[in-house]
């Protein structure tokens, strides 16, 4: 049975880079966003049920995220209905990944881990974190969203201070080298815990 480490972090905190460092260190990493992408793609398990609930969300045989955004903006109940379809499918995808994994530590990269109660389904939680100024600069440097969009996303996420307080491990992502050293320490600590169990 693998040790399940939940990895989370607010937008711009370096979570994706941290997930890559865990993978480089030999951990199996499951990515919640990639799972949703698979489910929404042609032939994905979400296409049929989403098409039944929101026919206009299906474009060229796959679920269109742009169409979903439009639907959510018009209908305040849409997000709850979408989540009721997608979350169980994501859960099945995650369970299948864990069952296939041969790694002693499986990292579950879940952006909204605390927001969805996912922290109750893992053995420990690691949070990728950085100061607020660096976070803002990283997100706005990407050029993919406005300051207002960034603030809107932040407002929906559990604050970083709260995530850090609830986490078993905090990984500061100021440099890749520093983050890598902390990832190695987390892995060593988990393996020690597994050895002591």
C-alpha positions in Angstrom: 0.0 0.0 0.0 1.5 3.3 -1.1 1.8 6.4 1.2 -0.5 9.0 -0.3 0.9 12.5 -0.1 -1.5 15.3 -1.1 0.3 18.2 -2.8 -1.4 21.5 -3.1 -0.7 25.3 -3.3 -2.5 28.4 -4.5 -2.1 29.8 -8.0 1.5 30.9 -8.7 3.0 29.1 -5.7 5.2 26.7 -7.6 3.0 23.6 -7.1 3.6 22.2 -10.7 7.3 22.6 -10.4 7.2 20.9 -7.0 5.2 18.0 -8.5 7.9 17.6 -11.2 10.6 17.5 -8.5 8.7 14.6 -6.7 8.5 12.8 -10.0 12.2 13.3 -10.7 12.9 11.8 -7.2 11.0 8.6 -8.2 7.6 9.2 -6.8 4.5 8.4 -8.9 2.6 11.7 -9.4 -1.1 11.9 -10.2 -2.3 15.3 -11.6 -5.9 16.2 -10.9 -5.9 18.8 -13.7 -4.6 16.3 -16.2 -7.2 13.8 -15.1 -10.0 16.3 -15.8 -8.4 17.0 -19.2 -8.5 13.3 -20.0 -12.1 13.0 -18.8 -13.1 16.0 -21.0 -11.2 14.8 -24.1 -12.8 12.8 -27.0 -13.7 9.4 -25.7 -13.3 10.6 -22.1 -15.7 9.3 -19.4 -17.2 12.8 -18.7 -18.2 13.5 -22.3 -21.4 11.4 -22.2 -22.8 12.5 -18.8 -21.8 16.2 -19.4 -23.4 16.1 -22.8 -26.6 14.8 -21.3 -26.7 17.6 -18.6 -25.3 20.4 -20.8 -25.5 19.6 -24.5 -24.1 23.0 -25.5 -20.9 22.1 -23.6 -19.9 19.5 -26.1 -17.8 20.8 -29.0 -16.3 18.4 -31.6 -16.9 15.4 -29.4 -15.2 16.8 -26.3 -16.2 19.0 -23.3 -15.4 22.6 -24.0 -14.0 24.5 -21.0 -14.9 27.8 -22.7 -18.5 26.6 -23.1 -18.6 25.5 -19.4 -17.3 28.9 -18.3 -20.2 30.5 -20.3 -22.7 28.1 -18.8 -21.5 28.8 -15.2 -21.6 32.5 -15.7 -25.3 32.2 -16.7 -26.5 29.6 -14.2 -25.6 29.7 -10.6 -26.5 26.0 -10.1 -24.4 24.8 -13.0 -21.1 24.5 -11.2 -22.6 22.3 -8.5 -24.1 20.1 -11.2 -20.8 19.9 -13.2 -18.9 19.0 -10.0 -21.5 16.3 -9.2 -20.7 14.7 -12.5 -16.9 15.3 -12.7 -15.8 14.7 -9.1 -16.8 11.0 -8.9 -15.0 10.4 -12.2 -11.9 12.1 -11.0 -12.0 10.0 -7.9 -12.2 6.8 -10.0 -9.2 8.0 -12.1 -7.2 8.7 -8.9 -8.1 5.4 -7.3 -7.1 3.5 -10.5 -3.8 5.4 -10.6 -3.0 4.5 -6.9 -3.9 0.9 -7.5 -1.5 0.7 -10.5 1.3 2.5 -8.8 4.4 0.5 -7.7 5.9 3.5 -5.8 6.1 3.6 -2.0 5.0 7.2 -2.2 2.2 8.4 -4.5 1.9 12.2 -4.8 -1.6 13.5 -5.5 -1.3 16.9 -7.2 -4.6 18.5 -6.3 -5.0 22.3 -6.6 -8.2 22.5 -4.6 -7.2 19.8 -2.0 -8.5 21.7 1.1 -11.4 23.3 -0.8 -12.8 19.9 -1.8 -12.0 18.0 1.4 -9.3 15.9 -0.3 -7.0 16.4 2.6 -9.1 13.8 4.5 -8.3 11.2 1.8 -4.5 11.4 2.0 -1.9 10.3 4.6 -0.2 13.7 4.7 -0.3 17.1 2.9 2.5 19.2 1.4 1.9 22.8 0.5 4.0 24.7 -2.1 4.3 28.3 -0.9 6.0 31.6 -1.6 5.5 35.2 -0.4 2.4 37.0 -1.8 4.5 39.5 -3.9 6.4 36.8 -5.7 3.1 34.8 -6.2 1.5 37.9 -7.8 4.5 38.6 -10.0 4.7 35.0 -11.2 1.1 34.8 -12.2 1.0 38.2 -14.0 4.3 37.5 -15.8 2.6 34.5 -17.5 0.4 37.0 -19.4 -2.5 34.6 -19.3 -4.8 36.6 -17.0 -5.5 40.1 -15.7 -5.0 41.3 -12.1 -8.8 41.1 -11.6 -8.9 37.5 -12.8 -6.0 36.6 -10.5 -7.8 38.3 -7.5 -11.0 36.4 -8.4 -9.2 33.0 -8.4 -7.4 33.9 -5.1 -10.8 34.8 -3.5 -12.0 31.2 -4.2 -9.0 29.5 -2.7 -8.2 28.8 0.9 -5.7 31.4 2.0 -2.0 30.4 1.9 -1.6 31.0 5.6 -4.4 28.6 6.3 -3.0 26.0 4.0 0.4 26.2 5.6 -1.1 25.9 9.1 -3.0 22.7 8.1 -0.1 21.1 6.1 2.3 18.4 7.4 5.0 19.9 5.1 5.6 23.3 3.6 7.9 23.6 0.6 9.2 27.1 -0.1 9.6 27.5 -3.9 12.0 30.5 -4.0 14.5 28.6 -6.1 14.3 25.2 -7.8 17.4 24.0 -5.8 15.8 25.0 -2.5 12.5 23.3 -3.4 14.4 20.2 -4.6 16.2 19.9 -1.3 12.9 20.3 0.6 11.2 17.6 -1.6 14.1 15.2 -0.8 13.7 16.0 2.9 9.9 15.3 2.7 10.5 11.9 1.0 13.2 11.0 3.5 10.8 11.9 6.4 7.9 9.8 4.9 10.2 6.8 4.3 11.4 7.1 7.9 7.7 7.2 9.0 7.0 4.1 6.8 10.0 2.3 8.3 8.9 3.1 11.9 5.3 2.0 11.3 
